[in-house]
Amino acid sequence: MKVNWNSKYNTITAYSLIVIFSSILFYFFASQIGSYSAKVGYLISIMYPFIIGFVLAYLLNFILKFYEERILVNIKYFNKLKQSKKRLICILLTYLTFGIMIYLCIHFVLPQLTESIVGIVNQIPHYMEIASKMTQDIIKDFDISDQMATFLNDKLNEISTRLIAFISEIVPLIANIIMSLLSSIWNIVLGLIISVYLLLDKEQFYAMSKKMVSAIFNKKTADRILELTHRSNNTFGRFISGKIIDSAIIGVISFILFAIAKMPYVVLISVIIGVTNVIPFFGPFIGAVPCFILILFESPTKALIFLILIFLIQQLDGNVIGPKILGNSIGISAFWILFAILVAGEIFGLVGMVIGVPLFAVIYSIIKENVEYKLREKNLPTDTKDYM
């Protein structure tokens, strides 16, 4: 019997069955979401060494390319070697460089950071006394009402209570972090080994991926997927490598200027400024605010000098260092950078604030291409200025 799908009642019945069936499937998956989450977590734990290996290989690939394309390529003896031997030498130099960087951080920076943090923790009661005295002076000098004075004192006591609670929890917190790192050492070692294999045969892995995509999809779709993959890698690579170099330079400049100005906790605040500089737009503010508060308790004059130095450093970064290193690697306006940081930061946290900008840049470029393609099909102008 032939079903008349144009019939009103047959159409309603078909849609109703589809809705009921979809609802049953949704309920089934929703009721089992706990078991699925556990399975996904178990799968991620199995893949954890490979995730570490991929991240390390991706980051260290910039150092590898630097040795291959900038340093050793100018040596005649190196150019006479086979490609496999060239790659092996460059990988050894890459991991030697990485190891030296880790050693320098552990040997020089880590002790200073630990000493600064311990000093700050020990000075918290003294800082609270200073804050209490400052509050009382403000209440007295500005003739603040009793209600406002009570509010300020209550807030100060609340902050003091939270700081004391934090101090009591910081030791077990550090112990948990150390235990987590110790339990992850095997995964880190495996990740290092995997990263070596990935860098050693990175062209072969790329060729295998390209072969699979070409086999699954038609030529037009496969070319589009490969082009988007290349674009994403190019955008992420230039942004992340550029930001790391830029932040390292800013950290060193900050250390030199803060040391000359005889700031307290020089290493700590330099590291904070350098690390938070990786986050676009908000990074300088995220790093400068806690550093300013720490210095303010030591010396208001030095806190003011710190703000002036931070302003000069950020002007240098924004107008000279950043454009020289990053160039126009993102290709989106400041508004979309802000939008990307806020949205990605809300979804993925701190990691989202770092990768949100290049991720949005890739999505933005895809949407822009599709919009302009549709406009060209309609014989309409593609320049945004023509619509203003």
ChimeraX attribute file (.defattr): number of C-alpha atoms within 10 A of each C-alpha:
attribute: neighborCount
match mode: 1-to-1
recipient: residues
	/A:1	3
	/A:2	4
	/A:3	7
	/A:4	10
	/A:5	11
	/A:6	8
	/A:7	9
	/A:8	9
	/A:9	11
	/A:10	13
	/A:11	12
	/A:12	12
	/A:13	11
	/A:14	12
	/A:15	12
	/A:16	12
	/A:17	11
	/A:18	12
	/A:19	12
	/A:20	12
	/A:21	12
	/A:22	12
	/A:23	12
	/A:24	12
	/A:25	12
	/A:26	12
	/A:27	12
	/A:28	11
	/A:29	13
	/A:30	11
	/A:31	11
	/A:32	11
	/A:33	12
	/A:34	11
	/A:35	11
	/A:36	13
	/A:37	11
	/A:38	11
	/A:39	12
	/A:40	12
	/A:41	12
	/A:42	12
	/A:43	11
	/A:44	13
	/A:45	13
	/A:46	12
	/A:47	14
	/A:48	17
	/A:49	22
	/A:50	21
	/A:51	18
	/A:52	19
	/A:53	25
	/A:54	19
	/A:55	15
	/A:56	19
	/A:57	24
	/A:58	16
	/A:59	16
	/A:60	21
	/A:61	20
	/A:62	16
	/A:63	20
	/A:64	22
	/A:65	15
	/A:66	15
	/A:67	19
	/A:68	18
	/A:69	11
	/A:70	10
	/A:71	11
	/A:72	16
	/A:73	14
	/A:74	11
	/A:75	9
	/A:76	9
	/A:77	9
	/A:78	15
	/A:79	12
	/A:80	9
	/A:81	11
	/A:82	9
	/A:83	11
	/A:84	10
	/A:85	11
	/A:86	17
	/A:87	19
	/A:88	14
	/A:89	16
	/A:90	21
	/A:91	23
	/A:92	13
	/A:93	15
	/A:94	20
	/A:95	16
	/A:96	12
	/A:97	15
	/A:98	13
	/A:99	12
	/A:100	12
	/A:101	12
	/A:102	12
	/A:103	13
	/A:104	11
	/A:105	13
	/A:106	13
	/A:107	11
	/A:108	11
	/A:109	15
	/A:110	15
	/A:111	13
	/A:112	17
	/A:113	18
	/A:114	12
	/A:115	14
	/A:116	18
	/A:117	14
	/A:118	11
	/A:119	12
	/A:120	15
	/A:121	17
	/A:122	12
	/A:123	13
	/A:124	17
	/A:125	14
	/A:126	13
	/A:127	18
	/A:128	17
	/A:129	12
	/A:130	14
	/A:131	15
	/A:132	17
	/A:133	12
	/A:134	12
	/A:135	16
	/A:136	15
	/A:137	12
	/A:138	13
	/A:139	18
	/A:140	12
	/A:141	9
	/A:142	8
	/A:143	10
	/A:144	13
	/A:145	11
	/A:146	10
	/A:147	8
	/A:148	11
	/A:149	17
	/A:150	13
	/A:151	12
	/A:152	16
	/A:153	15
	/A:154	12
	/A:155	12
	/A:156	16
	/A:157	14
	/A:158	11
	/A:159	13
	/A:160	19
	/A:161	12
	/A:162	12
	/A:163	16
	/A:164	14
	/A:165	11
	/A:166	13
	/A:167	15
	/A:168	11
	/A:169	11
	/A:170	13
	/A:171	11
	/A:172	11
	/A:173	13
	/A:174	11
	/A:175	11
	/A:176	12
	/A:177	12
	/A:178	12
	/A:179	12
	/A:180	11
	/A:181	13
	/A:182	12
	/A:183	11
	/A:184	14
	/A:185	12
	/A:186	12
	/A:187	21
	/A:188	20
	/A:189	14
	/A:190	17
	/A:191	23
	/A:192	21
	/A:193	15
	/A:194	20
	/A:195	25
	/A:196	21
	/A:197	14
	/A:198	20
	/A:199	23
	/A:200	17
	/A:201	13
	/A:202	15
	/A:203	11
	/A:204	12
	/A:205	13
	/A:206	10
	/A:207	12
	/A:208	12
	/A:209	13
	/A:210	15
	/A:211	12
	/A:212	11
	/A:213	17
	/A:214	17
	/A:215	11
	/A:216	10
	/A:217	12
	/A:218	10
	/A:219	12
	/A:220	9
	/A:221	13
	/A:222	18
	/A:223	15
	/A:224	11
	/A:225	16
	/A:226	15
	/A:227	12
	/A:228	16
	/A:229	13
	/A:230	12
	/A:231	15
	/A:232	17
	/A:233	15
	/A:234	14
	/A:235	19
	/A:236	20
	/A:237	18
	/A:238	19
	/A:239	23
	/A:240	18
	/A:241	18
	/A:242	20
	/A:243	21
	/A:244	16
	/A:245	17
	/A:246	21
	/A:247	23
	/A:248	19
	/A:249	15
	/A:250	24
	/A:251	22
	/A:252	16
	/A:253	15
	/A:254	24
	/A:255	21
	/A:256	15
	/A:257	17
	/A:258	22
	/A:259	15
	/A:260	10
	/A:261	14
	/A:262	11
	/A:263	19
	/A:264	18
	/A:265	20
	/A:266	21
	/A:267	25
	/A:268	20
	/A:269	25
	/A:270	24
	/A:271	21
	/A:272	19
	/A:273	26
	/A:274	25
	/A:275	19
	/A:276	19
	/A:277	27
	/A:278	23
	/A:279	24
	/A:280	18
	/A:281	14
	/A:282	15
	/A:283	18
	/A:284	21
	/A:285	15
	/A:286	15
	/A:287	21
	/A:288	20
	/A:289	11
	/A:290	13
	/A:291	22
	/A:292	19
	/A:293	13
	/A:294	18
	/A:295	20
	/A:296	16
	/A:297	17
	/A:298	15
	/A:299	14
	/A:300	14
	/A:301	10
	/A:302	19
	/A:303	20
	/A:304	14
	/A:305	17
	/A:306	22
	/A:307	15
	/A:308	11
	/A:309	16
	/A:310	21
	/A:311	14
	/A:312	12
	/A:313	18
	/A:314	16
	/A:315	13
	/A:316	13
	/A:317	19
	/A:318	12
	/A:319	10
	/A:320	11
	/A:321	19
	/A:322	20
	/A:323	14
	/A:324	13
	/A:325	17
	/A:326	17
	/A:327	13
	/A:328	12
	/A:329	17
	/A:330	19
	/A:331	15
	/A:332	16
	/A:333	10
	/A:334	10
	/A:335	8
	/A:336	15
	/A:337	19
	/A:338	16
	/A:339	15
	/A:340	23
	/A:341	25
	/A:342	17
	/A:343	16
	/A:344	20
	/A:345	17
	/A:346	12
	/A:347	13
	/A:348	13
	/A:349	14
	/A:350	14
	/A:351	12
	/A:352	19
	/A:353	24
	/A:354	24
	/A:355	21
	/A:356	25
	/A:357	27
	/A:358	26
	/A:359	17
	/A:360	20
	/A:361	22
	/A:362	22
	/A:363	13
	/A:364	14
	/A:365	16
	/A:366	13
	/A:367	12
	/A:368	12
	/A:369	12
	/A:370	11
	/A:371	12
	/A:372	16
	/A:373	14
	/A:374	12
	/A:375	14
	/A:376	12
	/A:377	8
	/A:378	9
	/A:379	9
	/A:380	12
	/A:381	12
	/A:382	16
	/A:383	10
	/A:384	8
	/A:385	7
	/A:386	8
	/A:387	7
	/A:388	5
